[in-house]
């Protein structure tokens, strides 16, 4: 069955492809400074087979106690193991559409790529527009198109990594589908989750979308160059986010002007060496 | 609407269990879903019929055990009901707490025929 709309057609929505850098016009950006019973081998201890709890003629009740997200979580742990073994810092970047995730990445890649090998996985429902923007910085990038899907899942990241082949010690940015709701539930195996909000949104976003803030370790407040023109209180946004998660750190930046980016880079380097 | 992909995962689990048990279809399914698990119950309802059509779950009775959120205050250790992730401790007002119930999301049991 199609997992997107349940239409009975095979799910054909997700496509994953690497951008060929030879076919990209490079842009000059000036740098600023089966889850449940895992194994059931033949073995000695005897019990009434498997999860059967009681039998009514013709009916069997199976007490299975299976985590619905179990398959995704197992795959996420596999990804995590791969990242750890290769000393890769993988970040899951989540936000609503238009908060400036891609702009933040473009700036980051331009500034860091000569220092640290960087790779990017782009998640969008359609188009490779974002991957093309990333490729223009010279970074290796894979675009995942989720079709009608509203979030990335661990298996998509796993497949994307097979194409991307990130090197040891690199930074891997996974730009999730712009959506503050659905991606919260799906672990991708990342080392840290980074939620990005921009000052052109409401400062009560953390209360409106608490799941996402609850599961993030860093909150980047973007577009601070626009603060004089909008009714957004950075302090309020932080206070609301702290109500939801007391472990979240905050960094205020403008990806366009470069303000505050050095703090973000310092955070990345600290995490990378942690 | 991630509820549809949650339903797709439930279908996957059910199909595997039905096959393992050599059964034909599922008569009823019991789910356990915490109120802080990130599932919108009305969206789950809305998507269910479409999500399970042409699967072993088509027509199956669905029972959902909803589990209310519960948290332990990190400051005063008070255990309290949590409706939203930003609920403060009603005793000391602190927002520092640890969720102890309400994140459940599992298939508890299937009755197959």
HADDOCK unambig.tbl for C-alpha pairs under 7 A between the chains (distance, minus, plus):
assign (segid A and resid 3 and name CA) (segid B and resid 5 and name CA) 5.95 0.50 0.50
assign (segid A and resid 3 and name CA) (segid B and resid 8 and name CA) 5.53 0.50 0.50
assign (segid A and resid 4 and name CA) (segid B and resid 4 and name CA) 6.71 0.50 0.50
assign (segid A and resid 4 and name CA) (segid B and resid 5 and name CA) 6.80 0.50 0.50
assign (segid A and resid 5 and name CA) (segid B and resid 51 and name CA) 6.98 0.50 0.50
assign (segid A and resid 6 and name CA) (segid B and resid 50 and name CA) 5.60 0.50 0.50
assign (segid A and resid 6 and name CA) (segid B and resid 51 and name CA) 4.84 0.50 0.50
assign (segid A and resid 8 and name CA) (segid B and resid 54 and name CA) 6.91 0.50 0.50
assign (segid A and resid 58 and name CA) (segid B and resid 113 and name CA) 5.80 0.50 0.50
assign (segid A and resid 59 and name CA) (segid B and resid 111 and name CA) 6.54 0.50 0.50
assign (segid A and resid 59 and name CA) (segid B and resid 112 and name CA) 5.69 0.50 0.50
assign (segid A and resid 59 and name CA) (segid B and resid 113 and name CA) 4.75 0.50 0.50
assign (segid A and resid 60 and name CA) (segid B and resid 111 and name CA) 5.44 0.50 0.50
assign (segid A and resid 60 and name CA) (segid B and resid 112 and name CA) 5.24 0.50 0.50
assign (segid A and resid 60 and name CA) (segid B and resid 113 and name CA) 6.41 0.50 0.50
assign (segid A and resid 61 and name CA) (segid B and resid 109 and name CA) 6.76 0.50 0.50
assign (segid A and resid 61 and name CA) (segid B and resid 110 and name CA) 5.63 0.50 0.50
assign (segid A and resid 61 and name CA) (segid B and resid 111 and name CA) 4.21 0.50 0.50
assign (segid A and resid 61 and name CA) (segid B and resid 112 and name CA) 6.33 0.50 0.50
assign (segid A and resid 62 and name CA) (segid B and resid 109 and name CA) 5.28 0.50 0.50
assign (segid A and resid 62 and name CA) (segid B and resid 110 and name CA) 5.01 0.50 0.50
assign (segid A and resid 62 and name CA) (segid B and resid 111 and name CA) 6.06 0.50 0.50
assign (segid A and resid 63 and name CA) (segid B and resid 108 and name CA) 5.94 0.50 0.50
assign (segid A and resid 63 and name CA) (segid B and resid 109 and name CA) 4.26 0.50 0.50
assign (segid A and resid 63 and name CA) (segid B and resid 110 and name CA) 6.57 0.50 0.50
assign (segid A and resid 64 and name CA) (segid B and resid 107 and name CA) 6.78 0.50 0.50
assign (segid A and resid 64 and name CA) (segid B and resid 108 and name CA) 5.56 0.50 0.50
assign (segid A and resid 64 and name CA) (segid B and resid 109 and name CA) 5.30 0.50 0.50
assign (segid A and resid 65 and name CA) (segid B and resid 106 and name CA) 6.21 0.50 0.50
assign (segid A and resid 65 and name CA) (segid B and resid 107 and name CA) 5.40 0.50 0.50
assign (segid A and resid 65 and name CA) (segid B and resid 108 and name CA) 4.17 0.50 0.50
assign (segid A and resid 65 and name CA) (segid B and resid 109 and name CA) 6.48 0.50 0.50
assign (segid A and resid 66 and name CA) (segid B and resid 106 and name CA) 5.26 0.50 0.50
assign (segid A and resid 66 and name CA) (segid B and resid 107 and name CA) 5.07 0.50 0.50
assign (segid A and resid 66 and name CA) (segid B and resid 108 and name CA) 6.45 0.50 0.50
assign (segid A and resid 67 and name CA) (segid B and resid 105 and name CA) 6.02 0.50 0.50
assign (segid A and resid 67 and name CA) (segid B and resid 106 and name CA) 4.24 0.50 0.50
assign (segid A and resid 67 and name CA) (segid B and resid 107 and name CA) 6.40 0.50 0.50
assign (segid A and resid 68 and name CA) (segid B and resid 9 and name CA) 6.15 0.50 0.50
assign (segid A and resid 68 and name CA) (segid B and resid 10 and name CA) 6.08 0.50 0.50
assign (segid A and resid 68 and name CA) (segid B and resid 105 and name CA) 5.89 0.50 0.50
assign (segid A and resid 68 and name CA) (segid B and resid 106 and name CA) 4.87 0.50 0.50
assign (segid A and resid 68 and name CA) (segid B and resid 107 and name CA) 6.38 0.50 0.50
assign (segid A and resid 150 and name CA) (segid B and resid 1 and name CA) 6.67 0.50 0.50
assign (segid A and resid 150 and name CA) (segid B and resid 2 and name CA) 6.69 0.50 0.50
assign (segid A and resid 182 and name CA) (segid B and resid 1 and name CA) 6.65 0.50 0.50
assign (segid A and resid 182 and name CA) (segid B and resid 2 and name CA) 5.33 0.50 0.50
assign (segid A and resid 185 and name CA) (segid B and resid 38 and name CA) 6.85 0.50 0.50
assign (segid A and resid 210 and name CA) (segid B and resid 85 and name CA) 6.29 0.50 0.50
assign (segid A and resid 211 and name CA) (segid B and resid 38 and name CA) 6.72 0.50 0.50
assign (segid A and resid 243 and name CA) (segid B and resid 86 and name CA) 5.10 0.50 0.50
assign (segid A and resid 243 and name CA) (segid B and resid 95 and name CA) 5.26 0.50 0.50
assign (segid A and resid 244 and name CA) (segid B and resid 85 and name CA) 5.55 0.50 0.50
assign (segid A and resid 244 and name CA) (segid B and resid 86 and name CA) 4.53 0.50 0.50
assign (segid A and resid 246 and name CA) (segid B and resid 96 and name CA) 6.34 0.50 0.50
